[in-house]
């Protein structure tokens, strides 16, 4: 199993992201690594594995989704993520997504020197063969959609 964690926070940036996602309740996604750390891309620090409690008290809710995967897929997924450690956050991609929302154009998703949270997890799933295709401007909502195609999701609502 591969577990992704979707997070909802109340700060201004988080609220703006949710507005851009038509009210989708989560604005961040990261992977729960086998050792319990949370590996994801953040503006503060880029791609890092953070302690499991690094954001305790800073979020309103989180949703953990376990995705079925073979041992080989799990290994490839985690290897891809580990290979991205230290890469910066992709502010240009965020700008590209905003422009895309305003203009209806597709962002350039080919940049792999830096990451946004959802792009990182989606590319890991593609690299591992967990999913076969994905939208070019993957957002946390898009990640949850492809997760829902693979497993039942219980949001507790």
N, CA, C and O atoms as a GROMACS GRO file, in nm:
protein
  628
    1UNK      N    1   0.083  -0.119   0.000
    1UNK     CA    2   0.000   0.000   0.000
    1UNK      C    3   0.087   0.126   0.000
    1UNK      O    4   0.194   0.130   0.061
    2UNK      N    5   0.040   0.225  -0.069
    2UNK     CA    6   0.099   0.358  -0.068
    2UNK      C    7  -0.005   0.449  -0.004
    2UNK      O    8  -0.122   0.445  -0.042
    3UNK      N    9   0.035   0.530   0.093
    3UNK     CA   10  -0.061   0.617   0.159
    3UNK      C   11  -0.028   0.763   0.130
    3UNK      O   12   0.084   0.810   0.151
    4UNK      N   13  -0.130   0.834   0.080
    4UNK     CA   14  -0.118   0.978   0.059
    4UNK      C   15  -0.199   1.049   0.166
    4UNK      O   16  -0.302   1.000   0.211
    5UNK      N   17  -0.150   1.164   0.206
    5UNK     CA   18  -0.216   1.247   0.308
    5UNK      C   19  -0.257   1.379   0.243
    5UNK      O   20  -0.174   1.453   0.189
    6UNK      N   21  -0.385   1.408   0.250
    6UNK     CA   22  -0.441   1.534   0.200
    6UNK      C   23  -0.471   1.622   0.320
    6UNK      O   24  -0.527   1.574   0.419
    7UNK      N   25  -0.435   1.750   0.313
    7UNK     CA   26  -0.444   1.840   0.429
    7UNK      C   27  -0.523   1.965   0.395
    7UNK      O   28  -0.515   2.019   0.285
    8UNK      N   29  -0.600   2.010   0.494
    8UNK     CA   30  -0.672   2.137   0.485
    8UNK      C   31  -0.627   2.227   0.599
    8UNK      O   32  -0.630   2.188   0.716
    9UNK      N   33  -0.585   2.348   0.564
    9UNK     CA   34  -0.542   2.446   0.664
    9UNK      C   35  -0.627   2.572   0.650
    9UNK      O   36  -0.703   2.587   0.554
   10UNK      N   37  -0.614   2.662   0.747
   10UNK     CA   38  -0.699   2.782   0.746
   10UNK      C   39  -0.625   2.911   0.711
   10UNK      O   40  -0.685   3.018   0.710
   11UNK      N   41  -0.494   2.902   0.684
   11UNK     CA   42  -0.420   3.024   0.652
   11UNK      C   43  -0.466   3.080   0.517
   11UNK      O   44  -0.536   3.014   0.441
   12UNK      N   45  -0.425   3.204   0.488
   12UNK     CA   46  -0.470   3.273   0.367
   12UNK      C   47  -0.433   3.197   0.239
   12UNK      O   48  -0.518   3.181   0.152
   13UNK      N   49  -0.309   3.152   0.228
   13UNK     CA   50  -0.267   3.080   0.106
   13UNK      C   51  -0.352   2.956   0.085
   13UNK      O   52  -0.392   2.925  -0.027
   14UNK      N   53  -0.380   2.884   0.192
   14UNK     CA   54  -0.462   2.762   0.183
   14UNK      C   55  -0.604   2.795   0.139
   14UNK      O   56  -0.662   2.724   0.056
   15UNK      N   57  -0.658   2.900   0.192
   15UNK     CA   58  -0.795   2.941   0.154
   15UNK      C   59  -0.799   2.982   0.007
   15UNK      O   60  -0.895   2.950  -0.063
   16UNK      N   61  -0.696   3.051  -0.041
   16UNK     CA   62  -0.690   3.091  -0.183
   16UNK      C   63  -0.681   2.970  -0.275
   16UNK      O   64  -0.745   2.965  -0.380
   17UNK      N   65  -0.600   2.872  -0.234
   17UNK     CA   66  -0.589   2.751  -0.315
   17UNK      C   67  -0.724   2.681  -0.322
   17UNK      O   68  -0.766   2.638  -0.430
   18UNK      N   69  -0.793   2.670  -0.210
   18UNK     CA   70  -0.925   2.604  -0.211
   18UNK      C   71  -1.025   2.682  -0.295
   18UNK      O   72  -1.110   2.621  -0.362
   19UNK      N   73  -1.018   2.815  -0.294
   19UNK     CA   74  -1.105   2.896  -0.380
   19UNK      C   75  -1.079   2.864  -0.526
   19UNK      O   76  -1.172   2.850  -0.606
   20UNK      N   77  -0.951   2.854  -0.562
   20UNK     CA   78  -0.914   2.821  -0.700
   20UNK      C   79  -0.956   2.681  -0.741
   20UNK      O   80  -0.968   2.651  -0.860
   21UNK      N   81  -0.979   2.596  -0.643
   21UNK     CA   82  -1.023   2.459  -0.667
   21UNK      C   83  -1.174   2.444  -0.645
   21UNK      O   84  -1.224   2.335  -0.619
   22UNK      N   85  -1.246   2.555  -0.655
   22UNK     CA   86  -1.393   2.555  -0.640
   22UNK      C   87  -1.438   2.494  -0.508
   22UNK      O   88  -1.538   2.422  -0.503
   23UNK      N   89  -1.364   2.524  -0.402
   23UNK     CA   90  -1.404   2.479  -0.269
   23UNK      C   91  -1.358   2.340  -0.230
   23UNK      O   92  -1.396   2.292  -0.124
   24UNK      N   93  -1.279   2.274  -0.313
   24UNK     CA   94  -1.225   2.143  -0.276
   24UNK      C   95  -1.159   2.157  -0.139
   24UNK      O   96  -1.083   2.251  -0.118
   25UNK      N   97  -1.187   2.066  -0.045
   25UNK     CA   98  -1.147   2.090   0.094
   25UNK      C   99  -0.998   2.074   0.128
   25UNK      O  100  -0.958   2.110   0.238
   26UNK      N  101  -0.917   2.023   0.038
   26UNK     CA  102  -0.776   2.000   0.070
   26UNK      C  103  -0.687   2.079  -0.025
   26UNK      O  104  -0.712   2.084  -0.146
   27UNK      N  105  -0.582   2.140   0.030
   27UNK     CA  106  -0.495   2.220  -0.055
   27UNK      C  107  -0.352   2.164  -0.062
   27UNK      O  108  -0.267   2.222  -0.130
   28UNK      N  109  -0.326   2.056   0.005
   28UNK     CA  110  -0.191   1.998   0.003
   28UNK      C  111  -0.201   1.846   0.005
   28UNK      O  112  -0.292   1.789   0.065
   29UNK      N  113  -0.104   1.781  -0.061
   29UNK     CA  114  -0.096   1.635  -0.060
   29UNK      C  115   0.051   1.595  -0.046
   29UNK      O  116   0.140   1.656  -0.106
   30UNK      N  117   0.074   1.491   0.034
   30UNK     CA  118   0.208   1.440   0.054
   30UNK      C  119   0.200   1.290   0.080
   30UNK      O  120   0.091   1.236   0.102
   31UNK      N  121   0.312   1.223   0.077
   31UNK     CA  122   0.316   1.078   0.095
   31UNK      C  123   0.360   1.043   0.236
   31UNK      O  124   0.451   1.105   0.292
   32UNK      N  125   0.294   0.943   0.294
   32UNK     CA  126   0.339   0.886   0.420
   32UNK      C  127   0.441   0.779   0.383
   32UNK      O  128   0.406   0.675   0.327
   33UNK      N  129   0.566   0.805   0.415
   33UNK     CA  130   0.675   0.713   0.379
   33UNK      C  131   0.674   0.592   0.473
   33UNK      O  132   0.615   0.598   0.581
   34UNK      N  133   0.738   0.483   0.434
   34UNK     CA  134   0.739   0.363   0.518
   34UNK      C  135   0.791   0.388   0.660
   34UNK      O  136   0.750   0.318   0.753
   35UNK      N  137   0.880   0.484   0.678
   35UNK     CA  138   0.933   0.514   0.811
   35UNK      C  139   0.844   0.610   0.890
   35UNK      O  140   0.878   0.649   1.002
   36UNK      N  141   0.729   0.650   0.831
   36UNK     CA  142   0.636   0.740   0.900
   36UNK      C  143   0.656   0.887   0.871
   36UNK      O  144   0.571   0.969   0.906
   37UNK      N  145   0.768   0.924   0.808
   37UNK     CA  146   0.786   1.064   0.772
   37UNK      C  147   0.689   1.100   0.660
   37UNK      O  148   0.634   1.013   0.593
   38UNK      N  149   0.670   1.230   0.639
   38UNK     CA  150   0.580   1.280   0.536
   38UNK      C  151   0.665   1.349   0.429
   38UNK      O  152   0.727   1.452   0.455
   39UNK      N  153   0.667   1.291   0.309
   39UNK     CA  154   0.750   1.345   0.202
   39UNK      C  155   0.662   1.421   0.106
   39UNK      O  156   0.569   1.366   0.047
   40UNK      N  157   0.693   1.549   0.090
   40UNK     CA  158   0.615   1.633   0.001
   40UNK      C  159   0.691   1.759  -0.035
   40UNK      O  160   0.802   1.783   0.012
   41UNK      N  161   0.627   1.840  -0.120
   41UNK     CA  162   0.686   1.967  -0.164
   41UNK      C  163   0.610   2.082  -0.098
   41UNK      O  164   0.488   2.090  -0.106
   42UNK      N  165   0.684   2.170  -0.034
   42UNK     CA  166   0.629   2.289   0.030
   42UNK      C  167   0.707   2.411  -0.016
   42UNK      O  168   0.825   2.401  -0.050
   43UNK      N  169   0.642   2.525  -0.015
   43UNK     CA  170   0.710   2.650  -0.044
   43UNK      C  171   0.829   2.667   0.050
   43UNK      O  172   0.937   2.708   0.008
   44UNK      N  173   0.809   2.635   0.177
   44UNK     CA  174   0.914   2.645   0.277
   44UNK      C  175   0.997   2.517   0.278
   44UNK      O  176   0.958   2.419   0.342
   45UNK      N  177   1.109   2.517   0.208
   45UNK     CA  178   1.199   2.402   0.212
   45UNK      C  179   1.198   2.313   0.090
   45UNK      O  180   1.286   2.227   0.077
   46UNK      N  181   1.103   2.329   0.000
   46UNK     CA  182   1.099   2.244  -0.118
   46UNK      C  183   1.062   2.102  -0.085
   46UNK      O  184   0.979   2.077   0.003
   47UNK      N  185   1.123   2.007  -0.155
   47UNK     CA  186   1.092   1.865  -0.135
   47UNK      C  187   1.175   1.813  -0.018
   47UNK      O  188   1.298   1.811  -0.022
   48UNK      N  189   1.103   1.771   0.085
   48UNK     CA  190   1.167   1.720   0.207
   48UNK      C  191   1.083   1.608   0.266
   48UNK      O  192   0.963   1.599   0.243
   49UNK      N  193   1.150   1.523   0.344
   49UNK     CA  194   1.080   1.428   0.431
   49UNK      C  195   1.076   1.494   0.568
   49UNK      O  196   1.180   1.522   0.629
   50UNK      N  197   0.956   1.518   0.615
   50UNK     CA  198   0.937   1.589   0.741
   50UNK      C  199   0.884   1.493   0.848
   50UNK      O  200   0.822   1.393   0.814
   51UNK      N  201   0.909   1.522   0.976
   51UNK     CA  202   0.854   1.436   1.082
   51UNK      C  203   0.702   1.427   1.071
   51UNK      O  204   0.637   1.520   1.023
   52UNK      N  205   0.646   1.318   1.116
   52UNK     CA  206   0.503   1.293   1.106
   52UNK      C  207   0.420   1.402   1.174
   52UNK      O  208   0.304   1.423   1.136
   53UNK      N  209   0.476   1.470   1.273
   53UNK     CA  210   0.401   1.573   1.346
   53UNK      C  211   0.445   1.715   1.312
   53UNK      O  212   0.418   1.808   1.389
   54UNK      N  213   0.513   1.733   1.199
   54UNK     CA  214   0.570   1.865   1.166
   54UNK      C  215   0.465   1.975   1.160
   54UNK      O  216   0.497   2.092   1.186
   55UNK      N  217   0.343   1.942   1.126
   55UNK     CA  218   0.239   2.045   1.113
   55UNK      C  219   0.126   2.029   1.215
   55UNK      O  220   0.015   2.077   1.193
   56UNK      N  221   0.153   1.961   1.324
   56UNK     CA  222   0.051   1.940   1.427
   56UNK      C  223  -0.005   2.074   1.473
   56UNK      O  224   0.070   2.166   1.506
   57UNK      N  225  -0.136   2.084   1.475
   57UNK     CA  226  -0.203   2.206   1.519
   57UNK      C  227  -0.213   2.312   1.411
   57UNK      O  228  -0.271   2.418   1.436
   58UNK      N  229  -0.159   2.288   1.292
   58UNK     CA  230  -0.162   2.388   1.186
   58UNK      C  231  -0.264   2.356   1.077
   58UNK      O  232  -0.280   2.434   0.984
   59UNK      N  233  -0.332   2.245   1.087
   59UNK     CA  234  -0.429   2.209   0.986
   59UNK      C  235  -0.566   2.183   1.049
   59UNK      O  236  -0.577   2.148   1.166
   60UNK      N  237  -0.669   2.201   0.967
   60UNK     CA  238  -0.805   2.179   1.013
   60UNK      C  239  -0.842   2.032   1.004
   60UNK      O  240  -0.909   1.978   1.093
   61UNK      N  241  -0.799   1.968   0.897
   61UNK     CA  242  -0.831   1.827   0.879
   61UNK      C  243  -0.730   1.764   0.785
   61UNK      O  244  -0.666   1.831   0.704
   62UNK      N  245  -0.719   1.633   0.798
   62UNK     CA  246  -0.639   1.559   0.700
   62UNK      C  247  -0.713   1.431   0.664
   62UNK      O  248  -0.794   1.379   0.741
   63UNK      N  249  -0.683   1.383   0.546
   63UNK     CA  250  -0.744   1.263   0.493
   63UNK      C  251  -0.632   1.174   0.444
   63UNK      O  252  -0.549   1.217   0.363
   64UNK      N  253  -0.628   1.052   0.492
   64UNK     CA  254  -0.527   0.957   0.447
   64UNK      C  255  -0.593   0.854   0.357
   64UNK      O  256  -0.695   0.794   0.391
   65UNK      N  257  -0.533   0.836   0.240
   65UNK     CA  258  -0.587   0.744   0.141
   65UNK      C  259  -0.481   0.639   0.111
   65UNK      O  260  -0.371   0.673   0.067
   66UNK      N  261  -0.514   0.512   0.134
   66UNK     CA  262  -0.423   0.402   0.105
   66UNK      C  263  -0.455   0.346  -0.033
   66UNK      O  264  -0.568   0.306  -0.061
   67UNK      N  265  -0.355   0.345  -0.117
   67UNK     CA  266  -0.369   0.303  -0.256
   67UNK      C  267  -0.308   0.165  -0.272
   67UNK      O  268  -0.194   0.142  -0.232
   68UNK      N  269  -0.382   0.072  -0.331
   68UNK     CA  270  -0.323  -0.060  -0.353
   68UNK      C  271  -0.208  -0.053  -0.454
   68UNK      O  272  -0.216   0.017  -0.555
   69UNK      N  273  -0.102  -0.126  -0.424
   69UNK     CA  274   0.015  -0.129  -0.514
   69UNK      C  275   0.091  -0.258  -0.489
   69UNK      O  276   0.089  -0.313  -0.379
   70UNK      N  277   0.158  -0.305  -0.592
   70UNK     CA  278   0.245  -0.421  -0.576
   70UNK      C  279   0.372  -0.377  -0.503
   70UNK      O  280   0.398  -0.258  -0.490
   71UNK      N  281   0.447  -0.473  -0.457
   71UNK     CA  282   0.574  -0.440  -0.390
   71UNK      C  283   0.668  -0.364  -0.485
   71UNK      O  284   0.737  -0.271  -0.444
   72UNK      N  285   0.669  -0.403  -0.612
   72UNK     CA  286   0.754  -0.335  -0.709
   72UNK      C  287   0.707  -0.191  -0.733
   72UNK      O  288   0.789  -0.100  -0.746
   73UNK      N  289   0.576  -0.171  -0.738
   73UNK     CA  290   0.522  -0.035  -0.754
   73UNK      C  291   0.555   0.051  -0.633
   73UNK      O  292   0.595   0.166  -0.647
   74UNK      N  293   0.538  -0.005  -0.514
   74UNK     CA  294   0.574   0.069  -0.392
   74UNK      C  295   0.720   0.111  -0.396
   74UNK      O  296   0.753   0.227  -0.370
   75UNK      N  297   0.807   0.017  -0.427
   75UNK     CA  298   0.951   0.047  -0.430
   75UNK      C  299   0.982   0.157  -0.531
   75UNK      O  300   1.060   0.247  -0.503
   76UNK      N  301   0.921   0.150  -0.648
   76UNK     CA  302   0.945   0.251  -0.752
   76UNK      C  303   0.888   0.386  -0.711
   76UNK      O  304   0.950   0.489  -0.737
   77UNK      N  305   0.772   0.387  -0.647
   77UNK     CA  306   0.708   0.510  -0.600
   77UNK      C  307   0.799   0.581  -0.499
   77UNK      O  308   0.830   0.700  -0.514
   78UNK      N  309   0.841   0.507  -0.397
   78UNK     CA  310   0.926   0.566  -0.293
   78UNK      C  311   1.063   0.606  -0.348
   78UNK      O  312   1.117   0.709  -0.309
   79UNK      N  313   1.119   0.526  -0.439
   79UNK     CA  314   1.249   0.561  -0.499
   79UNK      C  315   1.239   0.690  -0.578
   79UNK      O  316   1.328   0.775  -0.572
   80UNK      N  317   1.129   0.707  -0.653
   80UNK     CA  318   1.111   0.831  -0.728
   80UNK      C  319   1.107   0.949  -0.632
   80UNK      O  320   1.173   1.050  -0.655
   81UNK      N  321   1.028   0.937  -0.525
   81UNK     CA  322   1.017   1.048  -0.430
   81UNK      C  323   1.152   1.080  -0.365
   81UNK      O  324   1.190   1.196  -0.354
   82UNK      N  325   1.224   0.977  -0.324
   82UNK     CA  326   1.354   1.000  -0.260
   82UNK      C  327   1.452   1.069  -0.355
   82UNK      O  328   1.535   1.150  -0.312
   83UNK      N  329   1.442   1.037  -0.485
   83UNK     CA  330   1.531   1.101  -0.584
   83UNK      C  331   1.502   1.250  -0.601
   83UNK      O  332   1.584   1.323  -0.657
   84UNK      N  333   1.386   1.295  -0.553
   84UNK     CA  334   1.349   1.436  -0.567
   84UNK      C  335   1.386   1.519  -0.443
   84UNK      O  336   1.373   1.641  -0.444
   85UNK      N  337   1.431   1.453  -0.337
   85UNK     CA  338   1.467   1.524  -0.214
   85UNK      C  339   1.565   1.637  -0.243
   85UNK      O  340   1.662   1.620  -0.316
   86UNK      N  341   1.538   1.752  -0.184
   86UNK     CA  342   1.624   1.869  -0.200
   86UNK      C  343   1.588   1.960  -0.316
   86UNK      O  344   1.640   2.071  -0.326
   87UNK      N  345   1.498   1.914  -0.403
   87UNK     CA  346   1.457   2.001  -0.514
   87UNK      C  347   1.365   2.110  -0.461
   87UNK      O  348   1.292   2.088  -0.364
   88UNK      N  349   1.367   2.227  -0.524
   88UNK     CA  350   1.288   2.339  -0.473
   88UNK      C  351   1.140   2.329  -0.509
   88UNK      O  352   1.099   2.250  -0.594
   89UNK      N  353   1.062   2.412  -0.442
   89UNK     CA  354   0.921   2.426  -0.472
   89UNK      C  355   0.907   2.501  -0.604
   89UNK      O  356   0.989   2.589  -0.634
   90UNK      N  357   0.807   2.468  -0.682
   90UNK     CA  358   0.792   2.525  -0.816
   90UNK      C  359   0.691   2.641  -0.817
   90UNK      O  360   0.574   2.622  -0.849
   91UNK      N  361   0.739   2.759  -0.782
   91UNK     CA  362   0.652   2.877  -0.786
   91UNK      C  363   0.607   2.909  -0.928
   91UNK      O  364   0.497   2.960  -0.949
   92UNK      N  365   0.692   2.880  -1.027
   92UNK     CA  366   0.655   2.904  -1.166
   92UNK      C  367   0.534   2.820  -1.205
   92UNK      O  368   0.446   2.866  -1.278
   93UNK      N  369   0.529   2.696  -1.156
   93UNK     CA  370   0.415   2.608  -1.186
   93UNK      C  371   0.288   2.664  -1.125
   93UNK      O  372   0.182   2.662  -1.188
   94UNK      N  373   0.297   2.715  -1.004
   94UNK     CA  374   0.179   2.776  -0.941
   94UNK      C  375   0.131   2.892  -1.027
   94UNK      O  376   0.012   2.906  -1.053
   95UNK      N  377   0.224   2.977  -1.072
   95UNK     CA  378   0.188   3.087  -1.161
   95UNK      C  379   0.126   3.038  -1.290
   95UNK      O  380   0.030   3.096  -1.340
   96UNK      N  381   0.180   2.930  -1.344
   96UNK     CA  382   0.128   2.872  -1.468
   96UNK      C  383  -0.014   2.820  -1.448
   96UNK      O  384  -0.100   2.836  -1.535
   97UNK      N  385  -0.040   2.757  -1.334
   97UNK     CA  386  -0.175   2.707  -1.305
   97UNK      C  387  -0.271   2.824  -1.293
   97UNK      O  388  -0.383   2.818  -1.345
   98UNK      N  389  -0.229   2.931  -1.224
   98UNK     CA  390  -0.315   3.049  -1.210
   98UNK      C  391  -0.346   3.108  -1.347
   98UNK      O  392  -0.461   3.141  -1.376
   99UNK      N  393  -0.245   3.121  -1.431
   99UNK     CA  394  -0.267   3.173  -1.567
   99UNK      C  395  -0.361   3.080  -1.642
   99UNK      O  396  -0.450   3.127  -1.714
  100UNK      N  397  -0.344   2.950  -1.627
  100UNK     CA  398  -0.431   2.854  -1.693
  100UNK      C  399  -0.576   2.866  -1.650
  100UNK      O  400  -0.667   2.855  -1.732
  101UNK      N  401  -0.597   2.890  -1.519
  101UNK     CA  402  -0.734   2.907  -1.469
  101UNK      C  403  -0.796   3.031  -1.531
  101UNK      O  404  -0.913   3.030  -1.570
  102UNK      N  405  -0.719   3.138  -1.540
  102UNK     CA  406  -0.769   3.264  -1.594
  102UNK      C  407  -0.789   3.258  -1.746
  102UNK      O  408  -0.889   3.308  -1.798
  103UNK      N  409  -0.694   3.196  -1.817
  103UNK     CA  410  -0.697   3.200  -1.964
  103UNK      C  411  -0.751   3.073  -2.029
  103UNK      O  412  -0.786   3.074  -2.147
  104UNK      N  413  -0.758   2.965  -1.953
  104UNK     CA  414  -0.801   2.838  -2.010
  104UNK      C  415  -0.689   2.764  -2.081
  104UNK      O  416  -0.715   2.662  -2.146
  105UNK      N  417  -0.565   2.812  -2.070
  105UNK     CA  418  -0.452   2.745  -2.136
  105UNK      C  419  -0.390   2.641  -2.043
  105UNK      O  420  -0.401   2.650  -1.921
  106UNK      N  421  -0.327   2.543  -2.102
  106UNK     CA  422  -0.263   2.437  -2.025
  106UNK      C  423  -0.124   2.481  -1.980
  106UNK      O  424  -0.048   2.534  -2.061
  107UNK      N  425  -0.089   2.460  -1.853
  107UNK     CA  426   0.045   2.497  -1.806
  107UNK      C  427   0.151   2.402  -1.861
  107UNK      O  428   0.119   2.292  -1.906
  108UNK      N  429   0.276   2.445  -1.856
  108UNK     CA  430   0.389   2.362  -1.897
  108UNK      C  431   0.428   2.274  -1.778
  108UNK      O  432   0.484   2.322  -1.680
  109UNK      N  433   0.396   2.145  -1.789
  109UNK     CA  434   0.416   2.052  -1.677
  109UNK      C  435   0.541   1.968  -1.697
  109UNK      O  436   0.558   1.866  -1.630
  110UNK      N  437   0.628   2.008  -1.787
  110UNK     CA  438   0.745   1.927  -1.818
  110UNK      C  439   0.864   1.957  -1.726
  110UNK      O  440   0.961   1.882  -1.725
  111UNK      N  441   0.857   2.064  -1.651
  111UNK     CA  442   0.965   2.103  -1.561
  111UNK      C  443   0.978   2.000  -1.449
  111UNK      O  444   0.880   1.974  -1.379
  112UNK      N  445   1.096   1.942  -1.430
  112UNK     CA  446   1.115   1.846  -1.322
  112UNK      C  447   1.228   1.886  -1.228
  112UNK      O  448   1.273   1.806  -1.146
  113UNK      N  449   1.276   2.010  -1.240
  113UNK     CA  450   1.380   2.056  -1.149
  113UNK      C  451   1.321   2.108  -1.019
  113UNK      O  452   1.393   2.127  -0.921
  114UNK      N  453   1.191   2.130  -1.018
  114UNK     CA  454   1.120   2.177  -0.899
  114UNK      C  455   0.978   2.123  -0.904
  114UNK      O  456   0.930   2.082  -1.010
  115UNK      N  457   0.911   2.123  -0.790
  115UNK     CA  458   0.782   2.056  -0.779
  115UNK      C  459   0.680   2.135  -0.699
  115UNK      O  460   0.716   2.212  -0.610
  116UNK      N  461   0.552   2.114  -0.731
  116UNK     CA  462   0.443   2.147  -0.639
  116UNK      C  463   0.398   2.014  -0.581
  116UNK      O  464   0.428   1.908  -0.636
  117UNK      N  465   0.325   2.018  -0.471
  117UNK     CA  466   0.293   1.897  -0.397
  117UNK      C  467   0.221   1.791  -0.481
  117UNK      O  468   0.261   1.674  -0.482
  118UNK      N  469   0.119   1.831  -0.550
  118UNK     CA  470   0.036   1.735  -0.624
  118UNK      C  471   0.107   1.682  -0.748
  118UNK      O  472   0.091   1.565  -0.784
  119UNK      N  473   0.185   1.766  -0.812
  119UNK     CA  474   0.262   1.723  -0.928
  119UNK      C  475   0.363   1.616  -0.888
  119UNK      O  476   0.381   1.517  -0.959
  120UNK      N  477   0.428   1.635  -0.774
  120UNK     CA  478   0.527   1.539  -0.724
  120UNK      C  479   0.463   1.402  -0.701
  120UNK      O  480   0.517   1.301  -0.745
  121UNK      N  481   0.350   1.398  -0.632
  121UNK     CA  482   0.286   1.270  -0.601
  121UNK      C  483   0.232   1.203  -0.728
  121UNK      O  484   0.238   1.081  -0.742
  122UNK      N  485   0.180   1.284  -0.819
  122UNK     CA  486   0.127   1.228  -0.944
  122UNK      C  487   0.239   1.170  -1.029
  122UNK      O  488   0.224   1.061  -1.085
  123UNK      N  489   0.350   1.243  -1.040
  123UNK     CA  490   0.463   1.192  -1.119
  123UNK      C  491   0.520   1.065  -1.057
  123UNK      O  492   0.563   0.975  -1.129
  124UNK      N  493   0.521   1.056  -0.923
  124UNK     CA  494   0.568   0.933  -0.857
  124UNK      C  495   0.476   0.816  -0.892
  124UNK      O  496   0.523   0.706  -0.920
  125UNK      N  497   0.345   0.840  -0.891
  125UNK     CA  498   0.250   0.735  -0.925
  125UNK      C  499   0.264   0.692  -1.071
  125UNK      O  500   0.253   0.574  -1.103
  126UNK      N  501   0.289   0.788  -1.159
  126UNK     CA  502   0.312   0.756  -1.301
  126UNK      C  503   0.442   0.676  -1.318
  126UNK      O  504   0.445   0.576  -1.390
  127UNK      N  505   0.548   0.720  -1.252
  127UNK     CA  506   0.678   0.653  -1.264
  127UNK      C  507   0.672   0.510  -1.212
  127UNK      O  508   0.742   0.422  -1.262
  128UNK      N  509   0.588   0.487  -1.112
  128UNK     CA  510   0.576   0.353  -1.052
  128UNK      C  511   0.476   0.265  -1.125
  128UNK      O  512   0.465   0.146  -1.096
  129UNK      N  513   0.402   0.322  -1.220
  129UNK     CA  514   0.300   0.244  -1.290
  129UNK      C  515   0.173   0.223  -1.210
  129UNK      O  516   0.090   0.138  -1.244
  130UNK      N  517   0.157   0.301  -1.104
  130UNK     CA  518   0.034   0.293  -1.023
  130UNK      C  519  -0.083   0.350  -1.102
  130UNK      O  520  -0.195   0.298  -1.095
  131UNK      N  521  -0.058   0.457  -1.176
  131UNK     CA  522  -0.156   0.514  -1.268
  131UNK      C  523  -0.091   0.520  -1.406
  131UNK      O  524   0.031   0.523  -1.418
  132UNK      N  525  -0.174   0.521  -1.509
  132UNK     CA  526  -0.121   0.518  -1.646
  132UNK      C  527  -0.118   0.655  -1.712
  132UNK      O  528  -0.039   0.676  -1.804
  133UNK      N  529  -0.201   0.748  -1.666
  133UNK     CA  530  -0.202   0.883  -1.721
  133UNK      C  531  -0.259   0.977  -1.616
  133UNK      O  532  -0.321   0.935  -1.518
  134UNK      N  533  -0.236   1.106  -1.639
  134UNK     CA  534  -0.285   1.208  -1.545
  134UNK      C  535  -0.298   1.340  -1.618
  134UNK      O  536  -0.238   1.361  -1.724
  135UNK      N  537  -0.377   1.429  -1.561
  135UNK     CA  538  -0.390   1.561  -1.619
  135UNK      C  539  -0.258   1.636  -1.604
  135UNK      O  540  -0.183   1.612  -1.510
  136UNK      N  541  -0.232   1.725  -1.697
  136UNK     CA  542  -0.104   1.794  -1.702
  136UNK      C  543  -0.082   1.886  -1.582
  136UNK      O  544   0.031   1.898  -1.535
  137UNK      N  545  -0.184   1.952  -1.534
  137UNK     CA  546  -0.168   2.047  -1.424
  137UNK      C  547  -0.228   1.990  -1.296
  137UNK      O  548  -0.320   2.048  -1.238
  138UNK      N  549  -0.177   1.877  -1.256
  138UNK     CA  550  -0.230   1.803  -1.142
  138UNK      C  551  -0.236   1.888  -1.015
  138UNK      O  552  -0.137   1.949  -0.975
  139UNK      N  553  -0.352   1.891  -0.954
  139UNK     CA  554  -0.376   1.962  -0.829
  139UNK      C  555  -0.409   1.859  -0.721
  139UNK      O  556  -0.429   1.742  -0.754
  140UNK      N  557  -0.417   1.899  -0.594
  140UNK     CA  558  -0.459   1.802  -0.492
  140UNK      C  559  -0.594   1.736  -0.526
  140UNK      O  560  -0.613   1.617  -0.501
  141UNK      N  561  -0.684   1.812  -0.582
  141UNK     CA  562  -0.814   1.754  -0.622
  141UNK      C  563  -0.793   1.645  -0.726
  141UNK      O  564  -0.854   1.538  -0.718
  142UNK      N  565  -0.707   1.671  -0.825
  142UNK     CA  566  -0.679   1.570  -0.928
  142UNK      C  567  -0.617   1.445  -0.866
  142UNK      O  568  -0.651   1.333  -0.907
  143UNK      N  569  -0.528   1.462  -0.769
  143UNK     CA  570  -0.469   1.346  -0.700
  143UNK      C  571  -0.576   1.262  -0.632
  143UNK      O  572  -0.574   1.140  -0.638
  144UNK      N  573  -0.670   1.329  -0.566
  144UNK     CA  574  -0.775   1.254  -0.498
  144UNK      C  575  -0.865   1.183  -0.599
  144UNK      O  576  -0.916   1.075  -0.571
  145UNK      N  577  -0.885   1.244  -0.715
  145UNK     CA  578  -0.965   1.178  -0.820
  145UNK      C  579  -0.896   1.049  -0.865
  145UNK      O  580  -0.961   0.945  -0.872
  146UNK      N  581  -0.765   1.055  -0.896
  146UNK     CA  582  -0.702   0.931  -0.940
  146UNK      C  583  -0.692   0.831  -0.826
  146UNK      O  584  -0.695   0.710  -0.851
  147UNK      N  585  -0.679   0.876  -0.703
  147UNK     CA  586  -0.683   0.783  -0.589
  147UNK      C  587  -0.819   0.713  -0.584
  147UNK      O  588  -0.827   0.592  -0.561
  148UNK      N  589  -0.925   0.791  -0.605
  148UNK     CA  590  -1.061   0.735  -0.602
  148UNK      C  591  -1.086   0.635  -0.712
  148UNK      O  592  -1.174   0.550  -0.699
  149UNK      N  593  -1.011   0.643  -0.820
  149UNK     CA  594  -1.023   0.544  -0.927
  149UNK      C  595  -0.957   0.412  -0.887
  149UNK      O  596  -0.983   0.308  -0.948
  150UNK      N  597  -0.872   0.416  -0.785
  150UNK     CA  598  -0.798   0.297  -0.743
  150UNK      C  599  -0.850   0.233  -0.615
  150UNK      O  600  -0.830   0.114  -0.592
  151UNK      N  601  -0.918   0.312  -0.532
  151UNK     CA  602  -0.963   0.260  -0.403
  151UNK      C  603  -1.081   0.342  -0.351
  151UNK      O  604  -1.102   0.456  -0.394
  152UNK      N  605  -1.158   0.284  -0.261
  152UNK     CA  606  -1.267   0.358  -0.197
  152UNK      C  607  -1.206   0.460  -0.100
  152UNK      O  608  -1.108   0.432  -0.032
  153UNK      N  609  -1.267   0.577  -0.095
  153UNK     CA  610  -1.218   0.685  -0.008
  153UNK      C  611  -1.323   0.714   0.098
  153UNK      O  612  -1.439   0.740   0.066
  154UNK      N  613  -1.281   0.710   0.222
  154UNK     CA  614  -1.371   0.743   0.332
  154UNK      C  615  -1.326   0.876   0.392
  154UNK      O  616  -1.229   0.881   0.468
  155UNK      N  617  -1.397   0.981   0.358
  155UNK     CA  618  -1.359   1.113   0.410
  155UNK      C  619  -1.416   1.138   0.548
  155UNK      O  620  -1.388   1.242   0.608
  156UNK      N  621  -1.495   1.046   0.599
  156UNK     CA  622  -1.552   1.063   0.732
  156UNK      C  623  -1.666   1.161   0.737
  156UNK      O  624  -1.709   1.200   0.846
  157UNK      N  625  -1.717   1.201   0.623
  157UNK     CA  626  -1.826   1.298   0.618
  157UNK      C  627  -1.958   1.230   0.601
  157UNK      O  628  -2.061   1.297   0.595
   0.00000   0.00000   0.00000
